[in-house]
Amino acid sequence: MIDLTFLEKFTNGNKKKMQRYINLYLGIAPGTFNKMEQNIIDQDWDQLRINAHSLKPQADYMGIPDLKEVLIDIENSAGEGNANALQGLYEEALSLHVESEGALNDFLESI
């Protein structure tokens, strides 16, 4: 589900830095997902695209490639404004985030 290889290299294996970056992601991502959900309700596709875009690098740093791919799909699909497709993509992204959130918390507890 998660692969912290990039983060480990990025922080030179410094566990405190890794912990700081993971906590930053865990602190920001839930709020961004809430915003994305509201964007879908409001059919604010431009803002949805911006919010999905903002999470992509964070998903990459956290080693969650499946989430990054779904965020790219959301970003690309937002231009089409298909609320049903975007709702499904959002739910998939949120599910991946929740799964990875558990794995990241487990990692934090182990260091």
mmCIF file of the C-alpha atoms, coordinates in Angstrom:
data_MODEL
# 
_entry.id   MODEL 
# 
loop_
_atom_site.group_PDB 
_atom_site.id 
_atom_site.type_symbol 
_atom_site.label_atom_id 
_atom_site.label_alt_id 
_atom_site.label_comp_id 
_atom_site.label_asym_id 
_atom_site.label_entity_id 
_atom_site.label_seq_id 
_atom_site.pdbx_PDB_ins_code 
_atom_site.Cartn_x 
_atom_site.Cartn_y 
_atom_site.Cartn_z 
_atom_site.occupancy 
_atom_site.B_iso_or_equiv 
_atom_site.pdbx_formal_charge 
_atom_site.auth_seq_id 
_atom_site.auth_comp_id 
_atom_site.auth_asym_id 
_atom_site.auth_atom_id 
_atom_site.pdbx_PDB_model_num 
ATOM 1   C CA . MET A 1 1   ? 0.000   0.000  0.000   1.00 0.00 ? 1   MET A CA 1 
ATOM 2   C CA . ILE A 1 2   ? 2.733   2.473  0.937   1.00 0.00 ? 2   ILE A CA 1 
ATOM 3   C CA . ASP A 1 3   ? 6.390   2.502  -0.004  1.00 0.00 ? 3   ASP A CA 1 
ATOM 4   C CA . LEU A 1 4   ? 8.445   4.952  2.015   1.00 0.00 ? 4   LEU A CA 1 
ATOM 5   C CA . THR A 1 5   ? 11.591  4.451  -0.090  1.00 0.00 ? 5   THR A CA 1 
ATOM 6   C CA . PHE A 1 6   ? 11.415  7.939  -1.605  1.00 0.00 ? 6   PHE A CA 1 
ATOM 7   C CA . LEU A 1 7   ? 10.779  9.609  1.759   1.00 0.00 ? 7   LEU A CA 1 
ATOM 8   C CA . GLU A 1 8   ? 13.602  7.620  3.307   1.00 0.00 ? 8   GLU A CA 1 
ATOM 9   C CA . LYS A 1 9   ? 16.015  8.763  0.576   1.00 0.00 ? 9   LYS A CA 1 
ATOM 10  C CA . PHE A 1 10  ? 14.668  12.325 0.693   1.00 0.00 ? 10  PHE A CA 1 
ATOM 11  C CA . THR A 1 11  ? 15.319  12.529 4.448   1.00 0.00 ? 11  THR A CA 1 
ATOM 12  C CA . ASN A 1 12  ? 18.557  10.532 4.324   1.00 0.00 ? 12  ASN A CA 1 
ATOM 13  C CA . GLY A 1 13  ? 16.937  8.014  6.641   1.00 0.00 ? 13  GLY A CA 1 
ATOM 14  C CA . ASN A 1 14  ? 16.399  10.610 9.361   1.00 0.00 ? 14  ASN A CA 1 
ATOM 15  C CA . LYS A 1 15  ? 13.447  9.189  11.299  1.00 0.00 ? 15  LYS A CA 1 
ATOM 16  C CA . LYS A 1 16  ? 12.548  12.552 12.873  1.00 0.00 ? 16  LYS A CA 1 
ATOM 17  C CA . LYS A 1 17  ? 12.301  14.184 9.444   1.00 0.00 ? 17  LYS A CA 1 
ATOM 18  C CA . MET A 1 18  ? 10.298  11.265 8.125   1.00 0.00 ? 18  MET A CA 1 
ATOM 19  C CA . GLN A 1 19  ? 7.979   11.583 11.094  1.00 0.00 ? 19  GLN A CA 1 
ATOM 20  C CA . ARG A 1 20  ? 7.569   15.329 10.455  1.00 0.00 ? 20  ARG A CA 1 
ATOM 21  C CA . TYR A 1 21  ? 6.693   14.814 6.772   1.00 0.00 ? 21  TYR A CA 1 
ATOM 22  C CA . ILE A 1 22  ? 4.260   12.005 7.522   1.00 0.00 ? 22  ILE A CA 1 
ATOM 23  C CA . ASN A 1 23  ? 2.558   14.076 10.222  1.00 0.00 ? 23  ASN A CA 1 
ATOM 24  C CA . LEU A 1 24  ? 2.332   16.988 7.801   1.00 0.00 ? 24  LEU A CA 1 
ATOM 25  C CA . TYR A 1 25  ? 0.593   14.785 5.232   1.00 0.00 ? 25  TYR A CA 1 
ATOM 26  C CA . LEU A 1 26  ? -1.704  13.276 7.863   1.00 0.00 ? 26  LEU A CA 1 
ATOM 27  C CA . GLY A 1 27  ? -2.591  16.768 9.045   1.00 0.00 ? 27  GLY A CA 1 
ATOM 28  C CA . ILE A 1 28  ? -3.305  18.279 5.623   1.00 0.00 ? 28  ILE A CA 1 
ATOM 29  C CA . ALA A 1 29  ? -4.811  15.453 3.560   1.00 0.00 ? 29  ALA A CA 1 
ATOM 30  C CA . PRO A 1 30  ? -8.109  15.005 5.462   1.00 0.00 ? 30  PRO A CA 1 
ATOM 31  C CA . GLY A 1 31  ? -8.964  18.684 5.069   1.00 0.00 ? 31  GLY A CA 1 
ATOM 32  C CA . THR A 1 32  ? -8.137  18.566 1.379   1.00 0.00 ? 32  THR A CA 1 
ATOM 33  C CA . PHE A 1 33  ? -10.400 15.557 0.931   1.00 0.00 ? 33  PHE A CA 1 
ATOM 34  C CA . ASN A 1 34  ? -13.187 17.478 2.691   1.00 0.00 ? 34  ASN A CA 1 
ATOM 35  C CA . LYS A 1 35  ? -12.653 20.377 0.298   1.00 0.00 ? 35  LYS A CA 1 
ATOM 36  C CA . MET A 1 36  ? -12.735 18.034 -2.681  1.00 0.00 ? 36  MET A CA 1 
ATOM 37  C CA . GLU A 1 37  ? -16.017 16.545 -1.495  1.00 0.00 ? 37  GLU A CA 1 
ATOM 38  C CA . GLN A 1 38  ? -17.490 20.034 -1.201  1.00 0.00 ? 38  GLN A CA 1 
ATOM 39  C CA . ASN A 1 39  ? -16.119 20.889 -4.667  1.00 0.00 ? 39  ASN A CA 1 
ATOM 40  C CA . ILE A 1 40  ? -18.059 17.944 -6.093  1.00 0.00 ? 40  ILE A CA 1 
ATOM 41  C CA . ILE A 1 41  ? -21.243 19.013 -4.290  1.00 0.00 ? 41  ILE A CA 1 
ATOM 42  C CA . ASP A 1 42  ? -20.773 22.578 -5.567  1.00 0.00 ? 42  ASP A CA 1 
ATOM 43  C CA . GLN A 1 43  ? -19.705 21.323 -9.006  1.00 0.00 ? 43  GLN A CA 1 
ATOM 44  C CA . ASP A 1 44  ? -16.659 23.580 -8.698  1.00 0.00 ? 44  ASP A CA 1 
ATOM 45  C CA . TRP A 1 45  ? -14.496 21.641 -11.117 1.00 0.00 ? 45  TRP A CA 1 
ATOM 46  C CA . ASP A 1 46  ? -11.661 24.182 -11.237 1.00 0.00 ? 46  ASP A CA 1 
ATOM 47  C CA . GLN A 1 47  ? -11.192 24.088 -7.475  1.00 0.00 ? 47  GLN A CA 1 
ATOM 48  C CA . LEU A 1 48  ? -11.531 20.305 -7.483  1.00 0.00 ? 48  LEU A CA 1 
ATOM 49  C CA . ARG A 1 49  ? -8.729  20.122 -10.012 1.00 0.00 ? 49  ARG A CA 1 
ATOM 50  C CA . ILE A 1 50  ? -6.579  22.424 -7.867  1.00 0.00 ? 50  ILE A CA 1 
ATOM 51  C CA . ASN A 1 51  ? -7.190  20.402 -4.693  1.00 0.00 ? 51  ASN A CA 1 
ATOM 52  C CA . ALA A 1 52  ? -6.469  17.076 -6.412  1.00 0.00 ? 52  ALA A CA 1 
ATOM 53  C CA . HIS A 1 53  ? -3.326  18.586 -7.921  1.00 0.00 ? 53  HIS A CA 1 
ATOM 54  C CA . SER A 1 54  ? -2.132  19.781 -4.510  1.00 0.00 ? 54  SER A CA 1 
ATOM 55  C CA . LEU A 1 55  ? -2.289  16.259 -3.062  1.00 0.00 ? 55  LEU A CA 1 
ATOM 56  C CA . LYS A 1 56  ? -0.411  14.550 -5.912  1.00 0.00 ? 56  LYS A CA 1 
ATOM 57  C CA . PRO A 1 57  ? 3.128   15.352 -4.758  1.00 0.00 ? 57  PRO A CA 1 
ATOM 58  C CA . GLN A 1 58  ? 2.246   14.516 -1.170  1.00 0.00 ? 58  GLN A CA 1 
ATOM 59  C CA . ALA A 1 59  ? 0.925   11.112 -2.234  1.00 0.00 ? 59  ALA A CA 1 
ATOM 60  C CA . ASP A 1 60  ? 4.141   10.650 -4.187  1.00 0.00 ? 60  ASP A CA 1 
ATOM 61  C CA . TYR A 1 61  ? 6.350   11.556 -1.206  1.00 0.00 ? 61  TYR A CA 1 
ATOM 62  C CA . MET A 1 62  ? 4.363   9.214  1.031   1.00 0.00 ? 62  MET A CA 1 
ATOM 63  C CA . GLY A 1 63  ? 4.838   6.367  -1.444  1.00 0.00 ? 63  GLY A CA 1 
ATOM 64  C CA . ILE A 1 64  ? 1.155   5.953  -2.318  1.00 0.00 ? 64  ILE A CA 1 
ATOM 65  C CA . PRO A 1 65  ? 1.295   5.578  -6.121  1.00 0.00 ? 65  PRO A CA 1 
ATOM 66  C CA . ASP A 1 66  ? -2.273  4.279  -6.446  1.00 0.00 ? 66  ASP A CA 1 
ATOM 67  C CA . LEU A 1 67  ? -3.595  7.416  -4.767  1.00 0.00 ? 67  LEU A CA 1 
ATOM 68  C CA . LYS A 1 68  ? -1.462  9.610  -6.996  1.00 0.00 ? 68  LYS A CA 1 
ATOM 69  C CA . GLU A 1 69  ? -2.898  7.924  -10.098 1.00 0.00 ? 69  GLU A CA 1 
ATOM 70  C CA . VAL A 1 70  ? -6.500  8.429  -8.947  1.00 0.00 ? 70  VAL A CA 1 
ATOM 71  C CA . LEU A 1 71  ? -5.738  12.076 -8.158  1.00 0.00 ? 71  LEU A CA 1 
ATOM 72  C CA . ILE A 1 72  ? -4.430  12.462 -11.714 1.00 0.00 ? 72  ILE A CA 1 
ATOM 73  C CA . ASP A 1 73  ? -7.679  10.910 -12.979 1.00 0.00 ? 73  ASP A CA 1 
ATOM 74  C CA . ILE A 1 74  ? -9.698  13.369 -10.881 1.00 0.00 ? 74  ILE A CA 1 
ATOM 75  C CA . GLU A 1 75  ? -7.625  16.259 -12.148 1.00 0.00 ? 75  GLU A CA 1 
ATOM 76  C CA . ASN A 1 76  ? -8.108  15.185 -15.759 1.00 0.00 ? 76  ASN A CA 1 
ATOM 77  C CA . SER A 1 77  ? -11.801 14.341 -15.372 1.00 0.00 ? 77  SER A CA 1 
ATOM 78  C CA . ALA A 1 78  ? -12.656 17.610 -13.656 1.00 0.00 ? 78  ALA A CA 1 
ATOM 79  C CA . GLY A 1 79  ? -12.435 19.312 -17.046 1.00 0.00 ? 79  GLY A CA 1 
ATOM 80  C CA . GLU A 1 80  ? -15.277 17.135 -18.286 1.00 0.00 ? 80  GLU A CA 1 
ATOM 81  C CA . GLY A 1 81  ? -17.484 17.975 -15.295 1.00 0.00 ? 81  GLY A CA 1 
ATOM 82  C CA . ASN A 1 82  ? -18.989 14.495 -15.039 1.00 0.00 ? 82  ASN A CA 1 
ATOM 83  C CA . ALA A 1 83  ? -20.241 14.565 -11.440 1.00 0.00 ? 83  ALA A CA 1 
ATOM 84  C CA . ASN A 1 84  ? -20.984 10.823 -11.311 1.00 0.00 ? 84  ASN A CA 1 
ATOM 85  C CA . ALA A 1 85  ? -17.523 9.812  -12.522 1.00 0.00 ? 85  ALA A CA 1 
ATOM 86  C CA . LEU A 1 86  ? -15.863 12.337 -10.255 1.00 0.00 ? 86  LEU A CA 1 
ATOM 87  C CA . GLN A 1 87  ? -17.821 11.115 -7.247  1.00 0.00 ? 87  GLN A CA 1 
ATOM 88  C CA . GLY A 1 88  ? -16.615 7.567  -7.909  1.00 0.00 ? 88  GLY A CA 1 
ATOM 89  C CA . LEU A 1 89  ? -13.024 8.690  -8.360  1.00 0.00 ? 89  LEU A CA 1 
ATOM 90  C CA . TYR A 1 90  ? -13.223 10.769 -5.198  1.00 0.00 ? 90  TYR A CA 1 
ATOM 91  C CA . GLU A 1 91  ? -14.525 7.791  -3.218  1.00 0.00 ? 91  GLU A CA 1 
ATOM 92  C CA . GLU A 1 92  ? -11.711 5.638  -4.579  1.00 0.00 ? 92  GLU A CA 1 
ATOM 93  C CA . ALA A 1 93  ? -9.117  8.259  -3.654  1.00 0.00 ? 93  ALA A CA 1 
ATOM 94  C CA . LEU A 1 94  ? -10.578 8.675  -0.182  1.00 0.00 ? 94  LEU A CA 1 
ATOM 95  C CA . SER A 1 95  ? -10.553 4.913  0.368   1.00 0.00 ? 95  SER A CA 1 
ATOM 96  C CA . LEU A 1 96  ? -6.894  4.730  -0.668  1.00 0.00 ? 96  LEU A CA 1 
ATOM 97  C CA . HIS A 1 97  ? -6.086  7.623  1.649   1.00 0.00 ? 97  HIS A CA 1 
ATOM 98  C CA . VAL A 1 98  ? -7.842  5.979  4.610   1.00 0.00 ? 98  VAL A CA 1 
ATOM 99  C CA . GLU A 1 99  ? -5.978  2.711  4.000   1.00 0.00 ? 99  GLU A CA 1 
ATOM 100 C CA . SER A 1 100 ? -2.635  4.476  3.680   1.00 0.00 ? 100 SER A CA 1 
ATOM 101 C CA . GLU A 1 101 ? -3.392  6.641  6.708   1.00 0.00 ? 101 GLU A CA 1 
ATOM 102 C CA . GLY A 1 102 ? -3.555  3.485  8.817   1.00 0.00 ? 102 GLY A CA 1 
ATOM 103 C CA . ALA A 1 103 ? -0.290  2.195  7.394   1.00 0.00 ? 103 ALA A CA 1 
ATOM 104 C CA . LEU A 1 104 ? 1.416   5.544  7.960   1.00 0.00 ? 104 LEU A CA 1 
ATOM 105 C CA . ASN A 1 105 ? 0.185   5.675  11.545  1.00 0.00 ? 105 ASN A CA 1 
ATOM 106 C CA . ASP A 1 106 ? 1.480   2.142  12.075  1.00 0.00 ? 106 ASP A CA 1 
ATOM 107 C CA . PHE A 1 107 ? 4.863   3.236  10.735  1.00 0.00 ? 107 PHE A CA 1 
ATOM 108 C CA . LEU A 1 108 ? 4.894   6.259  13.059  1.00 0.00 ? 108 LEU A CA 1 
ATOM 109 C CA . GLU A 1 109 ? 4.210   4.008  16.026  1.00 0.00 ? 109 GLU A CA 1 
ATOM 110 C CA . SER A 1 110 ? 7.079   1.746  15.035  1.00 0.00 ? 110 SER A CA 1 
ATOM 111 C CA . ILE A 1 111 ? 9.746   4.457  14.994  1.00 0.00 ? 111 ILE A CA 1 
# 
